Amino acid sequence: MSSVSAAAAPQPGKSDGHAVPPWLLTLFPFLRWWRRVDRDTLKVDFLAGLTGAVVVLPQGVAFATIAGMPPEYGLYAGIVPAIVAALWGSSWHLVSGPTTAASIVVYSGLSVMAEPGSVDYVRLALTLTLMVGVLELAMGLARLGSLVNFISHSVVVGFTAGAAFLIAANQFKNFFGIEIPAGCTFTRCSGPCC
């Protein structure tokens, strides 16, 4: 490649003669692609967002209910991560939002400390969310995402099977129509608990 063609090649962060500082591109990666948005891409992105919303928003409400939260928190959990992932995420083909496993972990961890749906429960859940978010942000800034490659397949299968078991155990009261007081575990249902 000649020096003339190398000099004429577009530089990252430069467009129309305006240079964007590299530190700004690091903090706001969407500045790399926002100028490529036009009427055609906006139309396609709108359809993709609408399709994603049709799937994610009802799931978010259901996952909030599974987590013991009021349903409106499922809407927040479906909308905010999608916006953050669109602007700061590394994948253009990703649906972001709550998951069944995360909802079950929140419910099983917090339901023994407070009544699901209560003000104290919501406060605990939001505190837990903030703590996890800070940890994820710190790990992302430290570029520790590659650690996921060291989690074996059997651990992922075990986690998924455990989440399925927790879902089934938590739905016994609804399926069989029996009353199980809050705070009772699947294995301990005797004495003052039941």
N, C-alpha and C positions, 0 to 999 in steps of 0.2 A: 504494500500500500504506500502510495507516495505521500509526502508531507502535505501536499495541497489537498488531497482527498481526506486526509486525517483531520486537517484543520476545518474542512467544510462539514464534517460529520456533526450532527446535533449533539450538544453537550447536555448531560442530565441537569434539569433545573433551569435551562435556558430556553426561552421561546420569545420570538419577536424582539430580540435584542435586550430583553430584560432578564437579568440574572437573579435567581433565587438563591440566597445563601444556603449552603449545605446543612447547617444546623437547623434551619427552618424546615427543610425537606425531611429531616430526621424526626422532628416533633410533629409535623403535619404531612404525612406521606400522601394524602389526597391531593396536595398541590402538584404532584407529578402528573396526575391524570385529569384534573378538573377541566383543563382547556380542551380536552378531546370530547367533552360532552357537547352534543349538538341536538337538534330536533329529533333526528332518527334514533340516536342512542338513548335520549331521554324517554321517547315513546316505548322502546323495548324495556328499558329499566323500570318504567312505570308499570308495565304489564307484569314483569317479573316480581316487582314489589307487591302488586295486588295479589298475585298468585301465592306468594309467600305469606301474605297477611291472612289469606283465606285459610291456610293450613295452620300457621303458627298462633294466631290469636285465640281460636277455640282451644287449642292444645294448652296455651298458657293459662287460660281460665281453669281448665281441668287440672293442670299440674299445681296451680295455686291451691286448689281444693285438696289435692292429695297431700300437699305440704302443710295443710292445716291453716292456711292463710285465707283472708277474704278474697273473693274472686277478682276484684279489681286489681289486686297486686299481680295477678297473672297477665293482665293487659299491659301493665308497666313492664313486666319481665319479658313480654313479647316485643314491645316497641323499642325500648331503650337499647338493648343489646344489638338489635338490628341496625340502628343508626350508628352506634359506636363501631360495629364490625364493618359497616359500609365505608366509614371514613378512615378508620385506623387498621382494619384487618388486612391480612396478607392474601386472602383468597377472594376472588370475584364470584365464586360459585359456592357459597356457604349460606345455610339457613341458621341463624343464631337464635338463641332463646333458651327457655328452661327445658329440663329433661326430667324423665320419670325418676331416674336414679338420684338426681340431685334433690328432687322433691321428697323422695322417701328418706334420704339421709337427713334432711332438715327436719322432717316430721319425727323420725325416730330419735333424733338427738335432742329436740326441744320439747317434745310433748310430755316428757317426764318432769320438766321444769316449770311449765305453765300450761294452762288450758288452751288448746288450739283455737285460734280465732280471737282470743282475748287481746287486750291492749298490751299486756306483759309479753304474750307470745309474739305479737308483731314486733315489739321492741327488741326482743331477743333475736328474732329472725333478721331484722334489719342490721343489728349489730354484727351478727354472724356474716351476713352478706358483705358488710363493709370490711370486716377482717379478711375474708377470703379475697375480696377485690384488691385490697392493699398487697396481700401476699402475691397474687397473680401479677399485679402491676410491677412489683419489685422483681419477680422472677422473669418477667418479660423484658424489663430494662436491663437485667443482668444476662440476657440471652440464654436462659436456662431451658428453653423449649425443647432442646434436643434430648433432655433427660427422659422424655416420654418414650424414646426409642428403647430404653432399658427396661421398660415394664413388659414382663413376659405375657404371652397370650393366655396362659393359664390364670394369671392374676386378673386379667380383664374378664375372662369367662367366669371366674369365681365371683367377681364383683357383680356381674350381670345376673348370675344365678341367685346371689344373695338379695339383690334388689327385687327380683321376681318373687322370691320367698316372702320378703317383707310386704310387698304389695298384696300377695295372697293372704297373708296373716292379718293384715290390717282390714281386709274386706270381709273377713269371717262374720263380723257382727252385722254387716249389711246383707250378706248372702243368706245367713240363717235366721236373721231377724232377732238375734239375742242382744241384750243390753250388756255391754262391757264398759265399765267406767273408765274414764281417762286415767292414764298412768299405769294401767295394767299391762303387763307384757304377755306375750304369747305363752310362755312357759309358767308364769306365775299368775294364776287366776284363782286365788283362794283367800280366805280370811277377810280382812276389811276391804280388800281390793274388789271382790266380787260378791 
